[in-house]
Amino acid sequence: MPVAQFRLDEKAWKVYWQDSKGKWHFIDDIEPNEDFEKQLKIVDEGHNGMFWG
């Protein structure tokens, strides 16, 4: 099951979510960050129920 997608853009990782049609969308309230582990932690913690709620 796809949960999130991480894309490296201009040296910063962006986080995306997938809609019911399989299209990926940038999550604009998660700031792009050079630290991949920080982005992974945000997804792991759920980000306001977006990923695991």
PyMOL commands that place a pseudoatom at each C-alpha (Angstrom):
pseudoatom trace, name=CA, resn=MET, resi=1, chain=A, elem=C, hetatm=0, pos=[0.000, 0.000, 0.000]
pseudoatom trace, name=CA, resn=PRO, resi=2, chain=A, elem=C, hetatm=0, pos=[1.554, 3.334, -1.015]
pseudoatom trace, name=CA, resn=VAL, resi=3, chain=A, elem=C, hetatm=0, pos=[1.790, 5.652, 1.974]
pseudoatom trace, name=CA, resn=ALA, resi=4, chain=A, elem=C, hetatm=0, pos=[3.950, 8.554, 0.837]
pseudoatom trace, name=CA, resn=GLN, resi=5, chain=A, elem=C, hetatm=0, pos=[6.401, 9.470, -1.858]
pseudoatom trace, name=CA, resn=PHE, resi=6, chain=A, elem=C, hetatm=0, pos=[9.619, 11.387, -1.326]
pseudoatom trace, name=CA, resn=ARG, resi=7, chain=A, elem=C, hetatm=0, pos=[11.187, 13.395, -4.135]
pseudoatom trace, name=CA, resn=LEU, resi=8, chain=A, elem=C, hetatm=0, pos=[14.531, 15.158, -4.091]
pseudoatom trace, name=CA, resn=ASP, resi=9, chain=A, elem=C, hetatm=0, pos=[14.107, 18.576, -5.692]
pseudoatom trace, name=CA, resn=GLU, resi=10, chain=A, elem=C, hetatm=0, pos=[16.910, 21.140, -5.684]
pseudoatom trace, name=CA, resn=LYS, resi=11, chain=A, elem=C, hetatm=0, pos=[18.709, 19.425, -2.772]
pseudoatom trace, name=CA, resn=ALA, resi=12, chain=A, elem=C, hetatm=0, pos=[15.576, 19.265, -0.583]
pseudoatom trace, name=CA, resn=TRP, resi=13, chain=A, elem=C, hetatm=0, pos=[13.191, 16.364, -0.017]
pseudoatom trace, name=CA, resn=LYS, resi=14, chain=A, elem=C, hetatm=0, pos=[9.503, 16.950, -0.706]
pseudoatom trace, name=CA, resn=VAL, resi=15, chain=A, elem=C, hetatm=0, pos=[6.687, 14.720, 0.551]
pseudoatom trace, name=CA, resn=TYR, resi=16, chain=A, elem=C, hetatm=0, pos=[3.742, 13.672, -1.625]
pseudoatom trace, name=CA, resn=TRP, resi=17, chain=A, elem=C, hetatm=0, pos=[0.456, 11.841, -0.960]
pseudoatom trace, name=CA, resn=GLN, resi=18, chain=A, elem=C, hetatm=0, pos=[-1.481, 9.635, -3.378]
pseudoatom trace, name=CA, resn=ASP, resi=19, chain=A, elem=C, hetatm=0, pos=[-5.147, 10.197, -4.228]
pseudoatom trace, name=CA, resn=SER, resi=20, chain=A, elem=C, hetatm=0, pos=[-7.664, 7.439, -4.988]
pseudoatom trace, name=CA, resn=LYS, resi=21, chain=A, elem=C, hetatm=0, pos=[-6.834, 7.617, -8.713]
pseudoatom trace, name=CA, resn=GLY, resi=22, chain=A, elem=C, hetatm=0, pos=[-3.139, 6.971, -8.105]
pseudoatom trace, name=CA, resn=LYS, resi=23, chain=A, elem=C, hetatm=0, pos=[-1.986, 10.533, -8.736]
pseudoatom trace, name=CA, resn=TRP, resi=24, chain=A, elem=C, hetatm=0, pos=[0.689, 11.981, -6.404]
pseudoatom trace, name=CA, resn=HIS, resi=25, chain=A, elem=C, hetatm=0, pos=[0.299, 15.479, -4.899]
pseudoatom trace, name=CA, resn=PHE, resi=26, chain=A, elem=C, hetatm=0, pos=[2.851, 17.652, -3.096]
pseudoatom trace, name=CA, resn=ILE, resi=27, chain=A, elem=C, hetatm=0, pos=[1.956, 18.313, 0.545]
pseudoatom trace, name=CA, resn=ASP, resi=28, chain=A, elem=C, hetatm=0, pos=[2.551, 22.039, 0.790]
pseudoatom trace, name=CA, resn=ASP, resi=29, chain=A, elem=C, hetatm=0, pos=[2.303, 22.252, 4.583]
pseudoatom trace, name=CA, resn=ILE, resi=30, chain=A, elem=C, hetatm=0, pos=[5.348, 19.973, 4.957]
pseudoatom trace, name=CA, resn=GLU, resi=31, chain=A, elem=C, hetatm=0, pos=[8.319, 22.198, 4.181]
pseudoatom trace, name=CA, resn=PRO, resi=32, chain=A, elem=C, hetatm=0, pos=[10.919, 20.684, 1.834]
pseudoatom trace, name=CA, resn=ASN, resi=33, chain=A, elem=C, hetatm=0, pos=[13.999, 19.725, 3.831]
pseudoatom trace, name=CA, resn=GLU, resi=34, chain=A, elem=C, hetatm=0, pos=[17.530, 18.560, 3.035]
pseudoatom trace, name=CA, resn=ASP, resi=35, chain=A, elem=C, hetatm=0, pos=[17.300, 16.016, 5.869]
pseudoatom trace, name=CA, resn=PHE, resi=36, chain=A, elem=C, hetatm=0, pos=[15.557, 12.897, 4.514]
pseudoatom trace, name=CA, resn=GLU, resi=37, chain=A, elem=C, hetatm=0, pos=[15.322, 11.355, 7.992]
pseudoatom trace, name=CA, resn=LYS, resi=38, chain=A, elem=C, hetatm=0, pos=[13.323, 14.370, 9.211]
pseudoatom trace, name=CA, resn=GLN, resi=39, chain=A, elem=C, hetatm=0, pos=[10.843, 13.967, 6.354]
pseudoatom trace, name=CA, resn=LEU, resi=40, chain=A, elem=C, hetatm=0, pos=[10.562, 10.248, 7.032]
pseudoatom trace, name=CA, resn=LYS, resi=41, chain=A, elem=C, hetatm=0, pos=[9.856, 10.953, 10.714]
pseudoatom trace, name=CA, resn=ILE, resi=42, chain=A, elem=C, hetatm=0, pos=[7.043, 13.368, 9.779]
pseudoatom trace, name=CA, resn=VAL, resi=43, chain=A, elem=C, hetatm=0, pos=[5.382, 10.646, 7.695]
pseudoatom trace, name=CA, resn=ASP, resi=44, chain=A, elem=C, hetatm=0, pos=[6.007, 7.988, 10.359]
pseudoatom trace, name=CA, resn=GLU, resi=45, chain=A, elem=C, hetatm=0, pos=[4.317, 10.187, 12.988]
pseudoatom trace, name=CA, resn=GLY, resi=46, chain=A, elem=C, hetatm=0, pos=[1.308, 10.607, 10.695]
pseudoatom trace, name=CA, resn=HIS, resi=47, chain=A, elem=C, hetatm=0, pos=[1.234, 14.381, 10.036]
pseudoatom trace, name=CA, resn=ASN, resi=48, chain=A, elem=C, hetatm=0, pos=[-2.183, 15.170, 11.516]
pseudoatom trace, name=CA, resn=GLY, resi=49, chain=A, elem=C, hetatm=0, pos=[-3.628, 11.772, 10.607]
pseudoatom trace, name=CA, resn=MET, resi=50, chain=A, elem=C, hetatm=0, pos=[-2.871, 12.159, 6.914]
pseudoatom trace, name=CA, resn=PHE, resi=51, chain=A, elem=C, hetatm=0, pos=[-0.904, 8.936, 6.505]
pseudoatom trace, name=CA, resn=TRP, resi=52, chain=A, elem=C, hetatm=0, pos=[-2.105, 6.543, 9.203]
pseudoatom trace, name=CA, resn=GLY, resi=53, chain=A, elem=C, hetatm=0, pos=[-5.448, 8.004, 10.342]
for i in range(1, 53): cmd.bond("trace and resi %d" % i, "trace and resi %d" % (i + 1))
show_as sticks, trace
zoom trace
